[in-house]
Amino acid sequence: TEENAYILADTGELFVMDKDLNYKTYEPYKDLPKQDLYYSAGHFLMLNDELALQGVQEGDKTVLGLLTLSKEPKFDLLEKDYINPTNSYKILYQDFNNKSIYIIEGEGDDKKGNLLVVDNTSFDLIHKVPIEYHYLLDMVIKN
């Protein structure tokens, strides 16, 4: 943001540094089991200056949640009926014009998966499109 820089450590600690290089340490993931990695490519999408959709890897599955970068940064699980805790998720991108987010859902084996189109404010499911070889999909073009 214009006020702060945010640095996420492998330990799940979030360092918030101001313009004078003073920093505070927060633990936004303290309610999750300890992870090997809290950030990886394809699992993080800034929605605005203070809110990010984030997937945190737990082995072969992904926990989806919202990381709020407020006075006290916190991570809240995204609890929606369409999220299966045994599946993996990869966040592709946000379509600002259609107010939607595109997410790839993997169903455990390398073949089955779904393209999820989610509302970018309520996170309600708009479309669920079955796909094969979900791990090969990196982009969606809509006409």
KATA-V130727 format. One record per residue. RES is the residue in one small letter. PSI is psi as a letter, one per 30 degrees, with the letter a starting at -180 (* if undefined). D_LAST is the distance of its C-alpha to the last C-alpha in whole Angstrom. Layout:
RES/PSI/D_LAST  RES/PSI/D_LAST
//
This chain:
t/l/33  e/f/35  e/e/38  n/l/38  a/k/37  y/k/36  i/j/38  l/j/37  a/l/40  d/f/40  t/f/42  g/f/40  e/k/41  l/j/39  f/k/41  v/j/41  m/k/42  d/a/43  k/f/43  d/g/47  l/g/46  n/k/47  y/l/46  k/l/46  t/k/45  y/l/43  e/i/42  p/f/39  y/g/39  k/f/42  d/f/41  l/l/39  p/l/41  k/k/42  q/l/39  d/f/39  l/k/36  y/f/35  y/k/32  s/l/30  a/k/27  g/g/23  h/g/25  f/k/25  l/j/23  m/k/25  l/e/23  n/a/26  d/f/29  e/g/31  l/k/29  a/k/27  l/k/25  q/k/27  g/k/28  v/k/31  q/k/32  e/i/35  g/c/36  d/f/33  k/l/31  t/k/30  v/k/31  l/k/28  g/a/29  l/k/29  l/j/31  t/k/33  l/i/34  s/a/37  k/e/41  e/j/41  p/k/38  k/l/37  f/k/35  d/k/34  l/k/33  l/j/29  e/j/31  k/k/28  d/e/28  y/f/25  i/k/27  n/j/29  p/f/32  t/f/32  n/l/29  s/l/27  y/k/24  k/k/22  i/k/20  l/d/17  y/l/16  q/k/16  d/j/13  f/e/15  n/e/13  n/g/12  k/h/15  s/l/15  i/k/16  y/k/15  i/k/18  i/k/19  e/k/22  g/k/25  e/g/27  g/e/30  d/l/30  d/f/28  k/e/26  k/k/25  g/a/22  n/k/19  l/j/16  l/k/17  v/k/15  v/k/18  d/k/18  n/g/19  t/e/23  s/f/24  f/g/22  d/k/22  l/k/20  i/e/17  h/k/15  k/j/17  v/j/16  p/k/19  i/l/18  e/l/21  y/h/22  h/e/21  y/f/23  l/f/21  l/k/17  d/f/17  m/k/13  v/k/10  i/k/7  k/k/4  n/*/0
//
